[in-house]
Amino acid sequence: MKRIVYREWRLAPARYWGILGVLALMVGAGLLAFAYMEHEGHWVTGMNNAVVWGTPHVFAVFLIIASSGALNIASIGSVFRKPIYKPLGRLSGLLAMALLAGGLMVLVLDLGRPERLVVALTTYNFKSIFAWNIFLYTGFMAIVIAYLWSMADRKGDPFIRPVGIFALVWRLALTTGTGSIFGFLVARQAYDAAILGPMFVAMSFAYGLALFVLVLMFGFAEDRRPIGARMLRRLKNLLAVFVLAVLYFTLVYHLTSAYGSKDQGFEGWLLFGGGVYTFLFWVGWILLGSLVPLGILYHPVRGAEAPWVAAACVLVILGGLAALAVVIIASQAYPLQLFPGKTILESGFLDGVGGQPAPYHPTLPELLLGFGGVGLALLITAVGVRVLQFLPESLADEVLPIDEETIEQPVAKAA
């Protein structure tokens, strides 16, 4: 069989440095926003005594859970032994590390007093899920580094699958732990749900894969490297399954909450009378973030075209940000029930005053800090791809390995 060789194209230096400049500006804007909030105080943000986790937390949690999902491609290739995904394993690991770094940057800077992070790293309260997450985040970074080494060095070949299995278990624990931060909070009606852990796992698969596909498409388009129809079909079908999984957990989560009488007030407010949060849920999360992408991905014609698949990925990402805004912010804005059945007439914390939700409006510094984390993640990815050359030469159908799903049954030739 004749081997097909593609000419290696490289992104022009001027364009590459231009991309790095834009990403560096995003990171710089995020750092300036942090400096402004740190100097003036958090009163310059939209957060208050009721809503203490705002837009930066939405970006931070999104990047952290997406980092776990971005490693899914490497896991499928090495752990589940699907050779067609193996060429993408190193890019998957690099993007996972970059997204986690961007998310942790936003998380640390949003909390204020980042110099006191050393206290959190040396003093632990193991009754708190936050303490466990410190180990989960740092451990994930170390495991992914070992995973990348095993995939990049020939001496690491015997360790690829064992390290991959360990990374798979660890990242499932990481995402479950992140969801459990909210699921273990009994004070907030909308948080107190064990299903938030597995729902965050499904979210990580969908949002991480959507980001991975966009980065892959952009990198291959800039370097003029081909992506075959077979690989594109695999990725878009996988994304559709993950989006359906998120929809399933969303349905179970809200049906469970609506069934219990103590949560019916919150569900009615969120689904029908929550203003911007109701809009984010139905339009952002359900319609644009789930149903429209599913329609594109399962369309017999549009689902096979790269621009439409990219559009579906963008919608999934935007829907993910809307979903986390609903989960994180709307759940805080809804009035606390300190004394069920009683009306609190006066409270400095806006706890159920007149039954009105707490006001929250994101400010520019919050948005800049969130986009700064996204910029850092993409900056690390761009430098890593360029320096370490993590992109495969080609993903065309002719050069992809053949697995059990593509082997055709022999057919007798006509006489």
N, C-alpha and C positions, 0 to 999 in steps of 0.2 A: 504494500500500500504506500502510495506516495505521501510523504510528509509535507504538510502545508506550513510554510514559514511566513510569518507576517513581519513587515518592517516595523521596527520599534520607533514609535513617535514619542517625542518628549515635548512637554508643554514649554512654550517659549519663555525664556527667563523674565522678560519684561512683564508678561501676563502673570507669571507665577509670583513675582515680587509684588505686583499690584494686588493679587488676591491676599497675600500675606499682610499687605498694608491695610486693607479693609478690615481683616480679622483683628489685627493689632489695634486699630482704632476702636473696634467694638470692646476689646478688653480694656483699653485705656479709659473709655467712657464709663465702663462698669466700675473701674477703680476710682475714678473721680466722683462718681455717684456715692460710692462707699465712704470716701473721705468727707464728702458734704454731709452725709447722714451721721457719720461718726462725730463730726465737729459740732453740728447744730443740734443733734439729738434726733431720736426717732419721731418726734412730733412733726417733722417735715414730711413724713410719709403719710399714707392714708390709714395706717394702722392705729389702733386705739386699745383701750383696756379690754374690749370684748374681742376684737379681731387682732390677735397678736401674731398670727402667721398670715402674711399677705402675699402679694404677687411674687416676690423673690422666692418664697417657699414653694410656690407652684412650679417655677422654673427649676429650682434645686431638686425637688422630688421627681419631676419629669426626667431630668438628666440622669439622676441616680438609677431610677428603675429602667430607663432606656439603655443604660450601660450594661445591665444584666441581660436584657433582650438582645443587644447587639452581638453578644458572645454566642448566641444561639446557633448561628451559622457554623462556627467552629465546632460546637458540640455535635451538630448533626453529621459533620464530616468525619470526625474522629471517634466520638463515642458510639454513634449509631452506624458508623461505617458506610456512609454514603459518599463514594469517591467523587461524585460530581461537585460536591461542596468543598472538597479539600483545598482547591486553589484559592479559596476565599477565606481560609482559616486565619491567616496572619492579619489581613485587613480587619477581620471581625474582632480579633484580640486588641489590635491597636485602637479601634474606635471605642471599644468597651472601656479601656483605660482612660481615653481622652474624655469621654462623656462623664465618667465618675469624677475625674479631676475638675471638670467644669462645674458639676453639681455641688461638689464639696466646697469649691471656692465661693459660690453663691451662698451656701448654707452657713459657712463660717463668717463671712463678711456681713451677712444680714443679721446675725445674732448680736453683733456689737462686741467690743473688747476682744478682738481676735488674739491679742497677746496672751490672754488667759486660757487659750486652747490647751496649753501645757498642763493646766490643772485637770481638764477633762481627760487628758491622755495618761495621767498618773494617779488620779483618784477615781475609784470606781464604786458605783452603787449597783450591784448586780440585781437588785430588785427593780431596776429601771431598764426599760427596753432601749433607752438612749445609750446606756453604757454598753449593752450588747452590740449595738449598731457600730460603735467605734471599732470593735474587733472585726465585725463583718466587713466594713469598708476597707480597712487597712489590709485585712487578710485577702480580700478579693484582689486588691492591687498586686500583692505579692504572688498570688496564684496565677494571675494572668501573665505576669512577667515570666514565670516558670513555663507557662503554657506556650508563650511565644518562643522561648528558647528551644523547647522541644520540637516546635514546628520549623524553626529556622536552621538549627544545627543538626547535621546528620547523626551526631552522637546522641541526640535526644530522641531518635526514632522509637526506641523501645519504651519511652516514657510518655509518648503522646497520648495514648488511650488512658492509662492510669491517671495522669494529670488532668486529662479532659473530664473524666468521671468525677474527680474531686472538685474541679471547677464547676461542673454542672450542679452538684449537690450544694456547693457553697453559694452559688448565685441564687439558687432557689431559696436558700435560707436567708440570704440578704434581702431579696425582694419581699419575702414573707415578713421579715422583721421590719422593713420599712412600712408595709401596710399595717402591721400590728401596732406601730406607734399610734395610729388613729383607732384601730380596733380595740385597744386596751383602755382607751380613755372613756370611762363610764360617765364622767360628768356631762359630756355632750351627747345628746340624744342620737344624733346622726352618726356619731363615731362608734358607739358601743355595739360593734358587730364583728364576730369572728370571721365572717366571709370576706372582710376587707383584705385579709392576708392573701388568699388564693386569687382574689380579683386583681390585686396588684401584680401578681405573677402573670396573669393573662395580659394585663396592660403592658407589662414590660416586654413580653414577646411581640406584641403588635407595634408598639412605639419604637422599640429598638430596631426591629426589622425595617420599619418604614424609613428611619434615619439611615440605616445601612444601605438600603436600596438607592436612596437619593445620593449618598456619598459615592457609591459604586458607579452609578450612572454618570454623575458629574465628572469623576476622575477618568472614566473610560472615554467620555465624550471629549474632554480636553486633550487627552493623549492620543485620540483617534484610534482607540482599541475597540474591537468589535465585541458585542454581547449577543450571543446566539439566541434564537427563539426558544430553544429548549431550556436554557438557564433562566430566561425571562419568565417563561411559563411556570417553572418551579417556584421562583421567588414570589410571583404574584399570587399563585394558589396558596402558598404558605401564609402570606399576609392575609388573605381572605379568611382562612381558617382561624387565625389569631383574632381578627376583628369580630368574627362570629362568637368566639369564646368570651371576649369582653362583653358583647351584647348579652350573652347568656348570664354571666355573673351579675351584670347590671340589673337584668330582669329579676333574678332571684333576690338580690340585695334589696330592691325597692318593694317587691312583693312581700318579703319577710317583714320589712319595716311597716308597711301599710297594714299587715295583718295584726300586729300588736297595737293595742289601744294607746299605749303610752307614746308611740311614735307617729300616730295618725295625724296629729297636728302638724308635725314637721313635713311629712310627706305631702299633705294637702297644700301647705305653703310653698314647698319647693316645686311641685309639679304644676300648680295652677295659679298661685298668687305671689310668687317670689320675685316678680319684676325681672331684673337683669339676670338673676340666677335661673329663673325658669327659662328665659331665652337661651342662656348658655347650655342648659340641660337638653332642651328639645331641639334647638337649631344647631348649636355647636357640637354637642356630644352625640346625640342620636342621629340627626339628619345628615349634617355635613361631615361629621366625624365617623359615621358608621354606615348608614344606609346608602348614601351616594357613592362612597368608595367601593362598597360591595357591588353596587350596580355596575360600576366601571370594571372592576376586576373580573366579574363573571360574565361580562358582555362578550359575545362570541367574536366580535370584531375589535372593539376598542380595547378589550382586555389583552390583546396580543400586540398592541402598539406601545412602544416605550414612552412617548410623551403622555399618553393617558395613564399608564401605570405610575409615572412620576407624579401626575396630578393627584391620583388616588393616595399616594404616599404623603403628599403635602396636606391633603384633607385629613388623613388619619392623625398626623402630627398636630394640626390645629385643633382637631377634635379632642386629642389627648390633653392639650393645655386647658381646653374648656372643661373637660371631665375633672381634672385635678382642681381647677378653680371651684367647681361645684362641691367636690368632696372636701376640700380644705377650707375654703373661705365661707361658702354658704352655711356649712355646718357650724361655724363659729358665729355667724351673723344672726342665726336664729336664737331667740331669747332662751336663756337658761330657765329651767323649771326648778328653782331652789326649794319651793314649797308647792308640790302638786296640788292643784285645785284652789290655790290662793293667788291673789293679784298683788304684786309688789309695786307700791306706789312711788317709791323713791329709791334710787340706787346709783352710786357713783360709777358702777361698772356696766350700766345699761342692761342689767339682768332682768329682762321681762318688763320693762317700764311700759305700761299700756299695751303689752303684747306686741310691740313694734320691733322689727329686726334692727340690729346695730348697723349704723351707716359705715360704709367703707368705699372709698374711691381711690384706685391706684394712682400714684403720682409718677412723674417722670423719673426721679431717681430710682424708684423701685424697678421700673421697666428697664432702665439702663443697666442696673446691676444684673437683672436676669439675662438680658441679651449679652452682657459681658461674659457670663458663664458659658453661653452658647458659643461665643466667639473664641474663648479659650479652648473649648473642646475641638472646634474645627481647626484652630491654629495648630494644635498638637497633631491632629490627624494629617493636615497638609504637610507639615514638616516631616512627620514620620514616613508618609508615603513617598516623599521626594528623596529623603536621605537613605532610607532603608529599602526602598523599592518593594513595597508590600503588595502592589498591584500585580496580578498575573498578566502575562504578555497578551493573552487572548482568552475570551470565553465563547468563541465561535463554536457552533455545533461540531465542526470537523475535528477540533482539538480537545473537546471535553471527553473525559473517560466514560466508557459505557458501563452502566450498571444493570441490575436485574430487571429494571423497569423499561429499559430501552432495547433489550435483546429481542429481536424478531424471531418468531418461530420459522423454521425452514419450510419453504414451500416448494413442492415438486415442480420442476420446470415442464413447460408444455412440450410435447413431442414435436 
